[in-house]
Amino acid sequence: MTVQSDIQKAIASCEAAKGSYSMMSQSTEDQTAKQMFNQMKSDIDRHLQLLSSRLDYLTDNNQLNSKQQ
C-alpha cells in the first residue's frame, strides 16, 4: 500500500463523513445540533483541502511517475 492510496482512502472517508454530517444536519430541528453538524462539515472541507493538496504534491513529485513519462 502506498501513501497515495492511503490518502485516497482518507479522502473517500472524509467525503462519506461529510455526507453523513449533511444528512444529520438536515434531519434535525435542533438548531444547536444543526450548527454543530454544519461546523463538522466545514472542518471536513478543510481536511479535504489539505489531503487533496498533499495528494497533488505526491502525484506531481513521485519519482516513479516522472520515470514513466
Order of alpha helices (4+ residues) and beta strands (2+ residues): alpha-alpha-alpha
